[in-house]
Amino acid sequence: MAAACRAAGPSEPDEGADAWAGPPSDPRTGWHFYVDPPPAPRPRAAPHPRNAQGDERDALARFRQLQKEVEERRALAVILPTEPNVRRYMELEAKVVRNASLFADIAQRIAWSHPELDPATQGRPVNATALEVFEQEQARARSEVLARAAREHVLMFFFRGDCGYCHAMAPVLDAFRRRHGIRIIAVSADGGALAGFPDARRDNGIVRTMHVQQFPALFLAQPFSGRIDPVGVGVLSEAQLAERIVTLFDGRDGKGSPQPVFGFDQP
């Protein structure tokens, strides 16, 4: 019997047949019961890509809602300053501050990795060593611009002999002239004299033409082009004069300047 069973049974499984799943876990099934193989796992569906525009709209809506809630809680805490009202407002304000702090931290990291976005690399630095270098470079560049301006321009200085501010401005202008080599044309509106400017010219109508109403008044003039730009009225320091002349020299647009009159009467 056993031999017949061995003879009848296949010696090797067919390659195309399903693999035997092994003996059944339930002994009541019997050894001759065929166990189906487990079903193949179904492929998972790929997640849908998030809608960036939708996310941005949701974020903006939440921001507007947060603004509204902050305003309402603040108003309620001010009008009805009970402990619960003030506490609710403070809790919401603390949340806003935390978000702002996180924003500032992220912005700082971005600035460190993108120098073009870092305020510390734009304009006046805050580091003491860098600030010293920056100021030296600024002073050198300012001196170069002033030297070019002095070659092509003159300063027109309008004053009155009875003006105390004019007398205070005179030594500043004299020092500025000696330092930068710019020529100064002094015009006396009332015929009065001023120390440091013995060659001052009398007004021949230029004061009215230039609409000078306050003294002292300074103008930067370019004789060969006929351009005149106001520098300032009142007492100015040398640093202020330098800054204003550099700004005028570098950033002029050529519009709206009155034509100069250089035919002054001699004193």
C-alpha positions in Angstrom: 0.0 0.0 0.0 2.7 2.4 1.0 4.7 1.4 -2.1 1.7 2.0 -4.3 1.2 5.5 -2.8 4.9 6.3 -3.4 4.6 5.1 -7.0 1.5 7.1 -7.7 2.7 10.3 -6.1 4.9 12.7 -8.2 8.6 12.8 -7.3 9.0 16.5 -7.9 6.5 19.4 -8.0 5.7 20.9 -11.4 7.4 24.3 -12.0 4.1 25.8 -13.1 2.1 24.6 -10.1 1.5 26.8 -7.2 3.9 26.4 -4.3 2.6 24.4 -1.4 1.5 26.6 1.4 2.6 24.1 4.1 0.4 22.1 6.4 -2.8 23.8 7.5 -2.8 25.4 10.9 -6.1 23.7 11.8 -5.6 19.9 12.2 -9.2 19.2 11.4 -8.7 20.2 7.9 -6.7 17.1 7.0 -3.4 16.6 5.2 -5.0 16.3 1.8 -6.6 19.8 1.9 -5.2 22.3 -0.5 -4.4 25.7 1.0 -4.7 28.7 -1.3 -1.7 31.1 -1.2 -2.3 34.5 0.5 -3.5 37.2 -1.8 -0.9 39.6 -3.2 -0.9 43.0 -1.3 -2.6 45.8 -3.1 -0.4 48.7 -4.2 -1.0 51.8 -2.1 -2.4 54.8 -3.9 0.0 57.7 -4.3 -0.9 60.6 -2.0 -2.5 63.5 -3.8 -0.1 66.5 -4.1 -1.0 69.4 -1.8 -2.3 72.5 -3.4 0.2 75.3 -2.7 -2.2 78.0 -3.6 -4.9 76.5 -1.4 -2.5 76.3 1.5 -1.5 80.0 1.1 -5.1 81.0 1.0 -5.8 79.1 4.2 -2.8 80.7 5.9 -3.9 84.2 4.8 -7.4 83.5 6.1 -6.0 82.3 9.4 -3.8 85.4 9.7 -6.8 87.7 9.1 -8.8 85.8 11.6 -5.9 86.1 14.1 -5.7 89.8 13.6 -9.4 90.2 14.1 -9.3 88.1 17.3 -6.4 90.1 18.7 -8.2 93.4 18.1 -11.4 92.1 19.6 -9.8 90.7 22.7 -7.7 93.8 23.2 -10.8 96.0 22.8 -12.7 93.8 25.3 -9.9 93.8 27.8 -9.7 97.6 27.6 -13.4 98.3 27.8 -14.1 95.5 30.3 -10.7 95.0 32.1 -11.7 91.9 34.1 -9.2 89.3 35.0 -10.5 86.7 32.5 -10.7 89.2 29.7 -7.2 90.5 30.3 -5.8 87.0 30.7 -7.4 85.8 27.4 -5.9 88.8 25.6 -2.4 88.2 27.2 -2.5 84.5 26.2 -3.3 85.4 22.6 -0.7 88.1 22.6 1.9 85.6 23.9 1.0 83.2 21.0 1.6 86.1 18.6 4.9 86.9 20.2 6.1 83.3 19.9 5.2 83.2 16.2 7.0 86.5 15.7 10.1 85.2 17.5 10.1 82.0 15.3 9.8 84.2 12.2 12.7 86.3 13.3 14.9 83.3 14.0 14.1 81.8 10.5 14.7 85.2 8.9 18.1 85.5 10.7 19.2 82.1 9.4 18.2 82.9 5.9 20.1 86.2 6.1 23.2 84.4 7.3 23.1 82.1 4.2 22.1 84.8 1.8 24.3 87.9 2.3 22.3 89.9 -0.2 19.4 89.7 2.3 21.4 90.4 5.4 20.9 94.0 6.6 24.3 93.8 8.4 26.0 93.6 5.0 24.1 96.5 3.5 24.9 100.1 4.5 26.3 101.0 7.9 27.6 98.0 9.8 27.0 97.5 13.5 30.2 95.7 14.3 32.8 98.1 15.8 35.7 96.9 13.7 33.7 96.8 10.5 32.2 100.2 11.4 35.7 101.8 11.6 36.6 100.4 8.2 33.3 101.6 6.8 33.7 105.1 8.1 37.3 105.3 6.7 36.1 104.2 3.2 33.2 106.6 3.4 35.5 109.5 4.3 37.9 108.6 1.4 35.0 108.4 -1.1 33.5 111.6 0.2 36.9 113.4 -0.1 37.2 112.2 -3.7 33.7 113.4 -4.6 34.3 116.8 -2.9 37.6 117.2 -4.9 35.8 116.6 -8.2 33.0 119.0 -7.1 35.5 121.6 -6.2 37.1 121.5 -9.7 33.7 122.1 -11.4 31.6 124.1 -8.9 31.5 127.1 -6.6 29.6 127.8 -3.4 27.5 130.9 -3.5 27.2 132.3 0.0 24.5 134.8 0.7 24.7 136.8 4.0 23.8 140.0 5.7 26.3 142.1 7.8 23.7 142.4 10.6 23.0 138.6 10.7 24.5 136.8 13.8 24.1 133.4 12.2 26.0 134.6 9.1 28.9 135.6 11.3 28.8 132.2 12.9 28.7 130.5 9.5 31.7 132.4 8.1 34.5 130.5 9.9 32.9 127.2 9.1 32.9 128.1 5.4 36.4 129.4 5.5 37.7 126.1 7.1 35.7 124.1 4.6 37.2 126.1 1.7 40.7 125.6 3.0 40.1 121.9 3.5 38.6 121.0 0.2 39.8 123.8 -2.1 36.4 124.8 -3.3 35.8 128.5 -4.4 33.3 130.5 -2.5 31.5 133.5 -3.9 30.1 135.6 -1.0 27.3 138.0 -1.7 26.3 140.6 0.8 22.5 141.3 0.7 22.8 144.6 2.7 26.3 145.7 1.8 27.7 144.7 5.2 31.1 143.0 5.7 31.9 139.6 7.1 35.2 138.4 8.6 37.0 136.0 6.3 35.4 137.2 3.2 36.9 140.6 2.4 36.1 140.2 -1.3 32.4 139.7 -0.8 30.3 141.2 -3.6 27.3 143.5 -3.3 23.9 142.3 -4.3 23.1 143.3 -7.9 19.7 141.7 -7.9 20.8 138.1 -7.6 19.2 137.8 -4.2 15.8 138.5 -5.6 16.5 136.3 -8.7 17.5 133.4 -6.5 14.5 134.0 -4.2 16.8 134.2 -1.1 14.7 135.2 1.9 16.6 133.8 4.8 20.3 134.1 5.7 22.8 132.7 5.6 22.0 130.7 2.4 24.2 128.4 0.4 24.0 127.3 -3.2 26.1 124.9 -5.3 26.7 126.4 -8.7 28.3 124.9 -11.9 29.4 127.9 -14.0 29.8 126.2 -17.3 26.4 124.5 -17.3 24.5 127.2 -15.4 23.1 124.8 -12.9 22.4 125.9 -9.3 21.3 123.7 -6.5 20.3 124.9 -2.9 22.6 123.4 -0.2 20.9 124.8 2.8 19.9 127.8 5.0 21.2 128.6 8.4 24.3 127.5 10.2 25.7 124.2 9.0 28.7 122.2 10.2 31.5 121.1 7.9 30.2 117.5 8.0 26.7 118.6 7.0 28.1 120.7 4.1 30.2 117.7 2.9 27.2 115.4 3.1 24.9 117.7 1.2 27.4 118.6 -1.5 28.2 114.9 -2.1 24.5 114.1 -2.3 23.9 116.9 -4.8 26.9 116.0 -6.9 26.1 112.3 -7.1 22.3 112.4 -7.3 21.4 115.4 -9.4 18.5 115.0 -11.9 19.0 118.3 -13.8 15.5 119.6 -13.3 14.1 122.7 -11.8 17.3 124.6 -11.1 17.3 128.4 -11.7 19.8 129.9 -14.1 22.7 131.6 -12.3 23.8 135.2 -12.7 27.6 135.7 -12.4 27.9 139.3 -13.4 28.2 140.7 -9.9 29.1 144.3 -9.1 32.4 144.6 -7.4 32.2 146.0 -3.8 
